[in-house]
Structures are given as structure tokens and as C-alpha cells.
């Protein structure tokens, strides 16, 4: 099963300058908890923004650059290669960027989104999405404190049917 996991501001912003335009440690802890022990699939820019393979996860990087190398990661060059690589897995997470969220929209079955109740300037947005075929199956308010200055909610959606 393919799942998406990402944080998104009110206006659909998911990134700026190959980074997140907010600092929210609660979201990073949530991401780690949800994805640890699983496969994460990312585009080249997302991998480069992280700077390394994520520990305790199988890392797959999708890029059109045939010569690209990402230490600690499997590098693939097509959607079909990703699907073949994750066949039979219980859950694999697409973790960005926006192009991959668009590319796998027909295959995704579950979406984990940290909704940040704030507006941010950004240059990367979650693709336009039809939520009518999705059911909200979990919702938890995040704790706002000195380190986590933005009100946020952890939402999980399951595809209907």
C-alpha cells in the first residue's frame, strides 16, 4: 500500500527553497514514529534537502538522472521501478516532493497530513486534490508550546472503496 505523509500550511504550502518554511519538532517526531521501519520514497530534491538517507527506513530515491547516486538509498528512475521495488510491502510512504505526490495520486490509499493552522510564503504546494473520495479516520490536535509555536493537527485519511 502507498501512503503519503507531509505537513501542509493553510494555503497548501509544503515547502520553500527545498526546505520547510516552519520549525515544528512535533511534526518531525510524528513523521519518525509513523515511518520508522517502513520504506520511504522521495524525489531527488527531497533527498538532497534531507542530506542523507533516513535511519531505520528503507530509502528509495526517484530521479531521471541515470548516474545519480544517493548513499544508503536505492536509486530508481521510473514510477514502474518504484512500484516493483515496493511490491508486497505492507505500507510504503511517499515523502515528497510535490511531483511525486502528483505522480502517485492513482495509487495512494492513505494520507497522513500535519495541517498547520498558519499561512506561510512558499514555492512548493501540495497538488490540487479531490477529497470527496477520502474519509477522515484519525484526528489529533498537536501541542502548541515554546518549541512548537504553530497550532497543528495530525490528520489521517483513508481512500474510500
Phi and psi in degrees as GROMACS dihedral restraints (atoms count N, CA, C in turn):
[ dihedral_restraints ]
;  ai    aj    ak    al  type     phi  dphi    fc
    3     4     5     6     1   -99.5    20    10
    4     5     6     7     1   131.0    20    10
    6     7     8     9     1  -123.6    20    10
    7     8     9    10     1   154.1    20    10
    9    10    11    12     1  -106.1    20    10
   10    11    12    13     1   147.6    20    10
   12    13    14    15     1  -141.2    20    10
   13    14    15    16     1   129.6    20    10
   15    16    17    18     1  -165.3    20    10
   16    17    18    19     1   163.9    20    10
   18    19    20    21     1  -109.4    20    10
   19    20    21    22     1   143.1    20    10
   21    22    23    24     1  -143.2    20    10
   22    23    24    25     1   134.7    20    10
   24    25    26    27     1   -79.5    20    10
   25    26    27    28     1   171.8    20    10
   27    28    29    30     1   -51.6    20    10
   28    29    30    31     1   -37.7    20    10
   30    31    32    33     1   -92.5    20    10
   31    32    33    34     1    14.7    20    10
   33    34    35    36     1    86.3    20    10
   34    35    36    37     1     0.2    20    10
   36    37    38    39     1   -66.7    20    10
   37    38    39    40     1   131.7    20    10
   39    40    41    42     1  -120.7    20    10
   40    41    42    43     1    -8.4    20    10
   42    43    44    45     1  -168.3    20    10
   43    44    45    46     1   164.4    20    10
   45    46    47    48     1  -152.4    20    10
   46    47    48    49     1   127.6    20    10
   48    49    50    51     1    53.1    20    10
   49    50    51    52     1    45.3    20    10
   51    52    53    54     1    58.4    20    10
   52    53    54    55     1    34.1    20    10
   54    55    56    57     1  -149.9    20    10
   55    56    57    58     1   174.3    20    10
   57    58    59    60     1   -92.8    20    10
   58    59    60    61     1   135.5    20    10
   60    61    62    63     1   -80.9    20    10
   61    62    63    64     1    16.3    20    10
   63    64    65    66     1  -139.3    20    10
   64    65    66    67     1   161.9    20    10
   66    67    68    69     1  -117.6    20    10
   67    68    69    70     1   114.2    20    10
   69    70    71    72     1  -141.6    20    10
   70    71    72    73     1    85.2    20    10
   72    73    74    75     1   -54.5    20    10
   73    74    75    76     1   -34.7    20    10
   75    76    77    78     1   -57.1    20    10
   76    77    78    79     1   -40.0    20    10
   78    79    80    81     1   -67.5    20    10
   79    80    81    82     1   -40.2    20    10
   81    82    83    84     1   -63.9    20    10
   82    83    84    85     1   -40.3    20    10
   84    85    86    87     1   -64.7    20    10
   85    86    87    88     1   -42.2    20    10
   87    88    89    90     1   -61.9    20    10
   88    89    90    91     1   -46.3    20    10
   90    91    92    93     1   -56.8    20    10
   91    92    93    94     1   -47.0    20    10
   93    94    95    96     1   -62.4    20    10
   94    95    96    97     1   -45.4    20    10
   96    97    98    99     1   -61.5    20    10
   97    98    99   100     1   -44.8    20    10
   99   100   101   102     1   -71.8    20    10
  100   101   102   103     1   -38.6    20    10
  102   103   104   105     1   -96.1    20    10
  103   104   105   106     1   -15.7    20    10
  105   106   107   108     1   -57.5    20    10
  106   107   108   109     1   135.5    20    10
  108   109   110   111     1    83.6    20    10
  109   110   111   112     1    -1.3    20    10
  111   112   113   114     1  -113.6    20    10
  112   113   114   115     1   179.3    20    10
  114   115   116   117     1   -92.8    20    10
  115   116   117   118     1   136.4    20    10
  117   118   119   120     1  -116.6    20    10
  118   119   120   121     1   136.7    20    10
  120   121   122   123     1  -116.9    20    10
  121   122   123   124     1   129.6    20    10
  123   124   125   126     1  -144.0    20    10
  124   125   126   127     1   158.9    20    10
  126   127   128   129     1   -81.0    20    10
  127   128   129   130     1   169.0    20    10
  129   130   131   132     1   -57.9    20    10
  130   131   132   133     1   -45.5    20    10
  132   133   134   135     1   -63.4    20    10
  133   134   135   136     1   -38.9    20    10
  135   136   137   138     1   -63.4    20    10
  136   137   138   139     1   -45.2    20    10
  138   139   140   141     1   -57.9    20    10
  139   140   141   142     1   -46.6    20    10
  141   142   143   144     1   -66.3    20    10
  142   143   144   145     1   -32.0    20    10
  144   145   146   147     1   -70.1    20    10
  145   146   147   148     1   -31.8    20    10
  147   148   149   150     1   -74.2    20    10
  148   149   150   151     1   -35.6    20    10
  150   151   152   153     1    84.6    20    10
  151   152   153   154     1    -3.7    20    10
  153   154   155   156     1  -169.1    20    10
  154   155   156   157     1   167.9    20    10
  156   157   158   159     1   -70.2    20    10
  157   158   159   160     1   144.7    20    10
  159   160   161   162     1   -78.5    20    10
  160   161   162   163     1   130.3    20    10
  162   163   164   165     1   -67.9    20    10
  163   164   165   166     1   155.4    20    10
  165   166   167   168     1    60.5    20    10
  166   167   168   169     1    28.9    20    10
  168   169   170   171     1  -146.7    20    10
  169   170   171   172     1   151.3    20    10
  171   172   173   174     1   -82.7    20    10
  172   173   174   175     1   124.0    20    10
  174   175   176   177     1  -106.4    20    10
  175   176   177   178     1   126.4    20    10
  177   178   179   180     1  -121.0    20    10
  178   179   180   181     1   128.1    20    10
  180   181   182   183     1  -111.8    20    10
  181   182   183   184     1   126.4    20    10
  183   184   185   186     1  -101.1    20    10
  184   185   186   187     1   122.9    20    10
  186   187   188   189     1  -149.3    20    10
  187   188   189   190     1   152.5    20    10
  189   190   191   192     1   -84.8    20    10
  190   191   192   193     1   -10.9    20    10
  192   193   194   195     1   -76.4    20    10
  193   194   195   196     1   106.1    20    10
  195   196   197   198     1   -62.7    20    10
  196   197   198   199     1   -24.7    20    10
  198   199   200   201     1   -95.4    20    10
  199   200   201   202     1    -0.2    20    10
  201   202   203   204     1   -65.4    20    10
  202   203   204   205     1   139.5    20    10
  204   205   206   207     1  -127.2    20    10
  205   206   207   208     1   139.8    20    10
  207   208   209   210     1  -136.5    20    10
  208   209   210   211     1   100.3    20    10
  210   211   212   213     1   -53.8    20    10
  211   212   213   214     1   131.6    20    10
  213   214   215   216     1    82.7    20    10
  214   215   216   217     1     4.5    20    10
  216   217   218   219     1  -125.3    20    10
  217   218   219   220     1   155.9    20    10
  219   220   221   222     1   -90.4    20    10
  220   221   222   223     1   131.0    20    10
  222   223   224   225     1  -106.7    20    10
  223   224   225   226     1   126.4    20    10
  225   226   227   228     1  -125.8    20    10
  226   227   228   229     1   166.4    20    10
  228   229   230   231     1  -126.6    20    10
  229   230   231   232     1     8.5    20    10
  231   232   233   234     1  -156.7    20    10
  232   233   234   235     1   160.4    20    10
  234   235   236   237     1   -57.9    20    10
  235   236   237   238     1   -41.9    20    10
  237   238   239   240     1   -60.7    20    10
  238   239   240   241     1   -40.2    20    10
  240   241   242   243     1   -64.6    20    10
  241   242   243   244     1   -37.9    20    10
  243   244   245   246     1   -62.9    20    10
  244   245   246   247     1   -49.8    20    10
  246   247   248   249     1   -60.0    20    10
  247   248   249   250     1   -39.1    20    10
  249   250   251   252     1   -66.2    20    10
  250   251   252   253     1   -42.0    20    10
  252   253   254   255     1   -65.2    20    10
  253   254   255   256     1   -32.0    20    10
  255   256   257   258     1  -101.9    20    10
  256   257   258   259     1     2.7    20    10
  258   259   260   261     1   -54.9    20    10
  259   260   261   262     1   133.2    20    10
  261   262   263   264     1    85.1    20    10
  262   263   264   265     1    -5.7    20    10
  264   265   266   267     1   -78.1    20    10
  265   266   267   268     1   146.4    20    10
  267   268   269   270     1   -62.9    20    10
  268   269   270   271     1   -49.0    20    10
  270   271   272   273     1  -154.4    20    10
  271   272   273   274     1   127.4    20    10
  273   274   275   276     1  -120.4    20    10
  274   275   276   277     1   138.7    20    10
  276   277   278   279     1  -106.8    20    10
  277   278   279   280     1   122.7    20    10
  279   280   281   282     1   -82.4    20    10
  280   281   282   283     1   122.4    20    10
  282   283   284   285     1  -113.1    20    10
  283   284   285   286     1     7.5    20    10
  285   286   287   288     1   128.2    20    10
  286   287   288   289     1   168.5    20    10
  288   289   290   291     1   -89.2    20    10
  289   290   291   292     1  -160.8    20    10
  291   292   293   294     1   -56.3    20    10
  292   293   294   295     1   -37.6    20    10
  294   295   296   297     1   -61.8    20    10
  295   296   297   298     1   -37.1    20    10
  297   298   299   300     1   -72.6    20    10
  298   299   300   301     1   -35.9    20    10
  300   301   302   303     1   -61.8    20    10
  301   302   303   304     1   -36.7    20    10
  303   304   305   306     1   -71.8    20    10
  304   305   306   307     1   -42.9    20    10
  306   307   308   309     1   -61.6    20    10
  307   308   309   310     1   -38.3    20    10
  309   310   311   312     1  -101.3    20    10
  310   311   312   313     1    16.9    20    10
  312   313   314   315     1   -60.6    20    10
  313   314   315   316     1   -28.0    20    10
  315   316   317   318     1   -78.8    20    10
  316   317   318   319     1   -15.7    20    10
  318   319   320   321     1  -106.2    20    10
  319   320   321   322     1   -20.7    20    10
  321   322   323   324     1   -66.5    20    10
  322   323   324   325     1   137.6    20    10
  324   325   326   327     1  -117.7    20    10
  325   326   327   328     1   -20.9    20    10
  327   328   329   330     1  -141.5    20    10
  328   329   330   331     1   143.7    20    10
  330   331   332   333     1  -130.6    20    10
  331   332   333   334     1   123.7    20    10
  333   334   335   336     1  -105.9    20    10
  334   335   336   337     1   118.0    20    10
  336   337   338   339     1  -130.3    20    10
  337   338   339   340     1   132.1    20    10
  339   340   341   342     1   -93.7    20    10
  340   341   342   343     1   109.8    20    10
  342   343   344   345     1   -90.2    20    10
  343   344   345   346     1   115.9    20    10
  345   346   347   348     1   -97.0    20    10
  346   347   348   349     1   121.6    20    10
  348   349   350   351     1   -84.5    20    10
  349   350   351   352     1    64.2    20    10
  351   352   353   354     1  -159.2    20    10
  352   353   354   355     1   154.2    20    10
  354   355   356   357     1  -100.1    20    10
  355   356   357   358     1   141.6    20    10
  357   358   359   360     1  -135.5    20    10
  358   359   360   361     1   149.7    20    10
  360   361   362   363     1   -77.5    20    10
  361   362   363   364     1   132.3    20    10
  363   364   365   366     1  -150.8    20    10
  364   365   366   367     1   170.5    20    10
  366   367   368   369     1  -123.6    20    10
  367   368   369   370     1     1.8    20    10
  369   370   371   372     1  -130.6    20    10
  370   371   372   373     1   130.3    20    10
  372   373   374   375     1  -127.3    20    10
  373   374   375   376     1   147.7    20    10
  375   376   377   378     1   -65.4    20    10
  376   377   378   379     1   137.6    20    10
  378   379   380   381     1   -59.1    20    10
  379   380   381   382     1   154.6    20    10
  381   382   383   384     1   -54.8    20    10
  382   383   384   385     1   135.9    20    10
  384   385   386   387     1  -136.7    20    10
  385   386   387   388     1   137.0    20    10
  387   388   389   390     1   -94.8    20    10
  388   389   390   391     1   105.3    20    10
  390   391   392   393     1   -85.6    20    10
  391   392   393   394     1     1.4    20    10
  393   394   395   396     1   -65.0    20    10
  394   395   396   397     1   -25.9    20    10
  396   397   398   399     1   -97.2    20    10
  397   398   399   400     1    19.0    20    10
  399   400   401   402     1  -122.3    20    10
  400   401   402   403     1   139.2    20    10
  402   403   404   405     1  -113.0    20    10
  403   404   405   406     1   130.6    20    10
  405   406   407   408     1   -73.1    20    10
  406   407   408   409     1   117.1    20    10
  408   409   410   411     1  -109.9    20    10
  409   410   411   412     1   -13.8    20    10
  411   412   413   414     1  -154.1    20    10
  412   413   414   415     1   143.4    20    10
  414   415   416   417     1  -149.3    20    10
  415   416   417   418     1   127.1    20    10
  417   418   419   420     1  -141.2    20    10
  418   419   420   421     1   128.1    20    10
  420   421   422   423     1   -72.3    20    10
  421   422   423   424     1   136.5    20    10
  423   424   425   426     1   -84.1    20    10
  424   425   426   427     1   157.2    20    10
  426   427   428   429     1   -84.2    20    10
  427   428   429   430     1   127.1    20    10
  429   430   431   432     1   -97.4    20    10
  430   431   432   433     1   127.3    20    10
  432   433   434   435     1  -153.5    20    10
  433   434   435   436     1  -164.9    20    10
  435   436   437   438     1   -56.9    20    10
  436   437   438   439     1   -40.3    20    10
  438   439   440   441     1   -85.8    20    10
  439   440   441   442     1   -28.5    20    10
  441   442   443   444     1  -115.3    20    10
  442   443   444   445     1    82.9    20    10
  444   445   446   447     1   -78.0    20    10
  445   446   447   448     1   -13.3    20    10
  447   448   449   450     1  -107.3    20    10
  448   449   450   451     1   134.3    20    10
  450   451   452   453     1   -62.9    20    10
  451   452   453   454     1   133.7    20    10
  453   454   455   456     1  -149.7    20    10
  454   455   456   457     1   156.4    20    10
  456   457   458   459     1  -134.7    20    10
  457   458   459   460     1   135.6    20    10
  459   460   461   462     1   -92.9    20    10
  460   461   462   463     1   118.8    20    10
  462   463   464   465     1  -119.1    20    10
  463   464   465   466     1   141.3    20    10
  465   466   467   468     1  -126.7    20    10
  466   467   468   469     1   127.3    20    10
  468   469   470   471     1  -115.7    20    10
  469   470   471   472     1   142.1    20    10
  471   472   473   474     1  -117.3    20    10
  472   473   474   475     1   136.7    20    10
  474   475   476   477     1   -67.6    20    10
  475   476   477   478     1   134.7    20    10
  477   478   479   480     1   -76.8    20    10
  478   479   480   481     1   147.9    20    10
